Amino acid sequence: MTHQLKQRELVINLSTGEYDIKPITDPRIIGPVDYGWVRYNQAIFDQNRNDPLIMTWGGGPLAGSRIPGTRRLVFTSFSPLWEGFYISSFGGGSYIMHRVGVDFISIVGAAPEDSILLLNHNDGQISARIEPIKPDVIWAGYASPDGEMLSGFYALQQALYDRYRGEYDQDWMRIFTVGPASRITNQGIIGSNHIREGKLTQIDDWAGRGGLGSQMLQQQRLVACIFGGDWEDPDLKDSKEIDQYFQTYYGNSMIKVDLGATEKYRFAPGFQTGGTFGVNMHTIEDKLMSFNYTSIYQSSEARLDQAQQFITNHYLKQFNDEIIKTKNFLHCGEPCAVVCKKFDRVYKKDYEPYQALGPLCGIFDQRAAEELNHFADAMGFDAIQIGGTVSWIMEMLREGVIKAEDYGLPPVDQMNFNFSSNPAEFNLEIDSKRNAVYAESIIRMILFSPAGTVFQNGIRAAALSLQQSNTSGLINPSPLSLAVYNPHGEKGGLTPNQYWVPGMFAPMPMMGKYYVYYGLDFVPPKQLGKQCVYRMIYELFNDNSGVCRFHRKWVETIIDEIISAHYDFPVNYIAHQFRLARQIYEHEKASIRFWENERTIDLIYHHLDGWRKRGLQDEQLIFWIDQFEHDKWQAARNYWGEILSGIEEAFNEGAGAVPSVSPPFKGAQSETATKQN
């Protein structure tokens, strides 16, 4: 039996509080990215501004099903940090949002004052109301029901839960909100904790990249959204129908296929660890990036030694002993057997936050890293973004590029932090603690000191500003040379995801996500550009379906078949996502910028040189290494240009040139965890 794809949107005018519920009739819209992209461009036209006052969020066509991983809540908006259209999401949100009885939500304009939005569905009626709030008072401190004093994001979320929980059925409500970073910087994130048995659990999840929390608060004056309801979708509840799709392609049930596809995120027997932190730290080897990326200048042997002594024997061992062996696993808030969330007490631990606010800042001890990460989360910062910024500031302080006293920071000596990667000079517990304490003082300076203003608009804006003050050129190294980021627009820029591969620096229209090819192998730059386009298209299979990318091995193969067959909605999913990706690229390509930093160029060169030292015999590899060694800036421009040429060529070739997913995932067969996320 087939069904019609019936979707509805809820549009809220924040300035008046008026709202409207309308059916989706636009054939361009299947999923939440489609919806956000169409409404974003309409808002640019209506408001006559390139940074329109609109934010959207919603789930995919399968959010009401029992298929695990299909209930991610996907946000789209203008990103003040990236200076362009951006997509971000958090896990499990659509499991509750779906009960409001709509698929997509738009907030348009700005509220007259800081406000919260309450959405509900009761007895067949959808309601939306806006109430004013003063979040700064609550951020300063709020006591939880068990007497714990909370701050920042956690304080506000708990206060809102305590105040409004009576309006919703227990466990059928959720809240997303922001922290002080969204008030003061352009790097604020949107966060939400899973609610279980009438309590906010320790499992927080984040729409973390792009600074959408800052956009939501500063531009639209929305502080939080509380949502829930009693609507239930009768569609896609038939287990036999769902299992049939998986049986047809994989010869096994949905659950067994999904468990096989997500082994890394649950538990990888071959590595005796699990989750993004466990597997990536287990396999990091000589690709370790530490001490603001200065590890790239060490020999492969030195990095391997550091990874063994600092990571395997201590940082990872603590994680395995405290989380993996005790099986402290939970899910994000939707029923899902992957239970990818690894936690110890109130600390949920993932690879990239505990890498950026870990080894990148010279921190290799769980006690030190968890306190720093939890503080950054409470302040509502993107951990990857602030980790890249803090580690850069720490290196500038160590090198004398800037002076601690000019920023109200403690004097730089061994009693405050130790930025030495020499195992003989580094005490894993003591020095990690010192570095974490100093890193926290830097975050506090950025948020609460007038001296921190220069850092409040992101690492790129700060680097350019500090570089301009170095007009004499006497400071060497310069502030700009030590910074690592992907530039976009006039002053937009994001610190890269924490994988040492050229794809993470590709001139793509939306960086900071996984819309790039980030395999560890050597790929010539033009081919790399093409692979990035292909990857963006398949990543949109996930985001535009509202599906967690941890399930991508089966999603990228059959998600289109499930949607098309169930809803009698024939669509060429590759062609659909290709058109969407190309439209985003065409809109953003005027803002794409060449690398501005020597450290970034060195990351590319040393990645290539690493393959030569491993013995790879490849003519293109040797050609590019020779070019970098002759004139690295010119070589970098040529290399970057070749990537861009490949991107352009892939978009010009059309959807017919996009390869099928390869190699095909074999379903329930156990898969050895890969060395990439």
Disulfide bonds with the S-S distance in Angstrom:
none
